Amino acid sequence: MQERMIISDFMEEGEHMSMLEIKKLSKCFEDLEVLRDVNISVEKGEVVVIIGPSGSGKSTLLRCINLLEQPTGGEILYMGEDITKLGKKVTNYRKHVGMVFQRFNLFSLKTAVENVMYAPLKLNKIPHKEAREQAMELLGKVGLEKKADIYPLALSGGQQQRVAIARALAMEPEILLFDEPTSALDPELVGDVLEVMKKLAKEGMTMIVVTHEMGFAKDVADRVIFMDGGYVVEEGSPSEIFTRPKNERTKSFLARVL
């Protein structure tokens, strides 16, 4: 059983707490301001899809949420605790917030099942037999149990990405972050990955997805956020964003991509 973070004891009775709350977040790389006053909340079980042009800060936002990048300013509250102040406790936080990268990032010298087993063995110290059983179950979940003993280079890009999703699930995260998970794939391989993500959404996984797949956003998202220039320009339900956008910048972006 994973150690769970403790919700603040100072909440008033009946007070609502979002699973994840981002307040006035900023991120600068030297003189370049990539994120500017970003405010987002994410509820348990919600699928939030972030869209926008390249360079708008979407991927940097995800990397800040997972503390792969340290924010310049603002707060990121997970269950009420500001994770930007965790220091050495960040490893425990990352057990709760998994990430699936654009480029898979699998260990090339480990088989599919060994990739999925790696974190539970190293971080949770579970027995090897148990880790393999769990890994096989997760590979089955993404339709790859027959590829368990195959190395990543012998898998298609879509299969590698599904292994990466299984690997992220192995730590039983509360939230999954997806950073353009299909953008590195050949078009015919995209569907299998999106189907796995849709299945996770139906099962109630809390997800934040940066993607250019507008069909996925329309079908699966509870909320769509449009970013540009480091700002959250507009957010709303898929029908609001895709059929009744209010901001002119949102309208012009969607006119080009749809």
FENQUINOR-V632821 format. One record per residue. N is the residue number from 1. RES is the residue in one small letter. PHI is phi in radians with two decimals (* if undefined). Layout:
<<N	RES	PHI> <N	RES	PHI>>
This chain:
<<1	m	*> <2	q	-1.26> <3	e	-1.20> <4	r	-1.83> <5	m	-1.21> <6	i	-1.69> <7	i	-1.18> <8	s	-0.92> <9	d	-1.41> <10	f	-1.70> <11	m	-1.24> <12	e	-1.25> <13	e	-1.03> <14	g	1.49> <15	e	-1.24> <16	h	-1.54> <17	m	-2.23> <18	s	-1.23> <19	m	-1.09> <20	l	-2.34> <21	e	-2.38> <22	i	-1.90> <23	k	-2.20> <24	k	0.88> <25	l	-1.32> <26	s	-2.34> <27	k	-2.57> <28	c	-2.11> <29	f	-1.95> <30	e	0.97> <31	d	-1.60> <32	l	-1.67> <33	e	-1.59> <34	v	-1.64> <35	l	-2.14> <36	r	-2.36> <37	d	0.88> <38	v	-1.48> <39	n	-2.26> <40	i	-2.52> <41	s	-2.15> <42	v	-2.28> <43	e	-1.62> <44	k	-1.05> <45	g	1.44> <46	e	-1.51> <47	v	-1.90> <48	v	-1.91> <49	v	-1.90> <50	i	-1.89> <51	i	-2.12> <52	g	2.65> <53	p	-1.20> <54	s	-1.04> <55	g	1.46> <56	s	-1.50> <57	g	1.81> <58	k	-1.09> <59	s	-1.20> <60	t	-1.09> <61	l	-1.04> <62	l	-1.07> <63	r	-1.16> <64	c	-1.25> <65	i	-1.04> <66	n	-1.62> <67	l	1.01> <68	l	-1.29> <69	e	-2.18> <70	q	-1.50> <71	p	-1.03> <72	t	-1.38> <73	g	-2.77> <74	g	1.62> <75	e	-2.26> <76	i	-2.21> <77	l	-1.72> <78	y	-1.91> <79	m	0.89> <80	g	1.54> <81	e	-1.85> <82	d	-1.31> <83	i	-1.33> <84	t	-1.23> <85	k	-1.90> <86	l	-1.29> <87	g	1.08> <88	k	-1.25> <89	k	-1.42> <90	v	-1.11> <91	t	-1.07> <92	n	-1.14> <93	y	-1.05> <94	r	-1.20> <95	k	-1.18> <96	h	-1.64> <97	v	-2.20> <98	g	-1.50> <99	m	-2.40> <100	v	-1.99> <101	f	-1.64> <102	q	-1.09> <103	r	-1.84> <104	f	1.24> <105	n	1.00> <106	l	-1.40> <107	f	-1.33> <108	s	-1.19> <109	l	-1.65> <110	k	-2.05> <111	t	-1.21> <112	a	-0.97> <113	v	-1.18> <114	e	-1.19> <115	n	-1.08> <116	v	-1.25> <117	m	-1.31> <118	y	-0.99> <119	a	-1.14> <120	p	-1.03> <121	l	-1.19> <122	k	-1.39> <123	l	-1.65> <124	n	-1.66> <125	k	1.00> <126	i	-1.45> <127	p	-1.05> <128	h	-1.01> <129	k	-1.07> <130	e	-1.14> <131	a	-1.09> <132	r	-1.20> <133	e	-1.08> <134	q	-1.13> <135	a	-1.12> <136	m	-1.14> <137	e	-1.11> <138	l	-1.24> <139	l	-1.12> <140	g	-1.11> <141	k	-1.09> <142	v	-1.77> <143	g	1.34> <144	l	-2.26> <145	e	-1.06> <146	k	-1.36> <147	k	-1.85> <148	a	-0.98> <149	d	-1.76> <150	i	-1.69> <151	y	-1.44> <152	p	-0.94> <153	l	-1.15> <154	a	-1.63> <155	l	-1.84> <156	s	-1.22> <157	g	-1.02> <158	g	-1.12> <159	q	-1.17> <160	q	-1.07> <161	q	-1.19> <162	r	-1.20> <163	v	-1.10> <164	a	-1.09> <165	i	-1.16> <166	a	-1.05> <167	r	-1.08> <168	a	-1.12> <169	l	-1.24> <170	a	-1.08> <171	m	-1.59> <172	e	0.90> <173	p	-1.22> <174	e	-1.47> <175	i	-2.33> <176	l	-2.00> <177	l	-1.81> <178	f	-2.08> <179	d	-1.80> <180	e	0.79> <181	p	-1.18> <182	t	-1.98> <183	s	-1.25> <184	a	-1.63> <185	l	-1.75> <186	d	-1.11> <187	p	-0.93> <188	e	-1.28> <189	l	-1.72> <190	v	-1.17> <191	g	-1.00> <192	d	-1.11> <193	v	-1.18> <194	l	-1.11> <195	e	-1.11> <196	v	-1.09> <197	m	-1.14> <198	k	-1.11> <199	k	-1.10> <200	l	-1.09> <201	a	-1.08> <202	k	-1.12> <203	e	-1.40> <204	g	1.69> <205	m	-1.18> <206	t	-1.30> <207	m	-2.38> <208	i	-2.10> <209	v	-2.13> <210	v	-1.60> <211	t	-2.73> <212	h	-1.79> <213	e	-1.46> <214	m	-1.19> <215	g	-1.09> <216	f	-1.08> <217	a	-1.04> <218	k	-1.12> <219	d	-1.45> <220	v	-1.99> <221	a	-1.16> <222	d	-1.44> <223	r	-2.56> <224	v	-2.03> <225	i	-2.04> <226	f	-1.80> <227	m	-1.98> <228	d	-2.75> <229	g	1.08> <230	g	1.53> <231	y	-1.86> <232	v	-1.45> <233	v	-1.44> <234	e	-2.78> <235	e	-2.56> <236	g	3.06> <237	s	-1.19> <238	p	-0.95> <239	s	-1.15> <240	e	-1.16> <241	i	-1.27> <242	f	-1.52> <243	t	-2.00> <244	r	-2.39> <245	p	-1.12> <246	k	-1.67> <247	n	-1.52> <248	e	-1.12> <249	r	-1.17> <250	t	-1.09> <251	k	-1.05> <252	s	-1.21> <253	f	-1.11> <254	l	-1.15> <255	a	-1.08> <256	r	-1.47> <257	v	-1.70> <258	l	-1.63>>
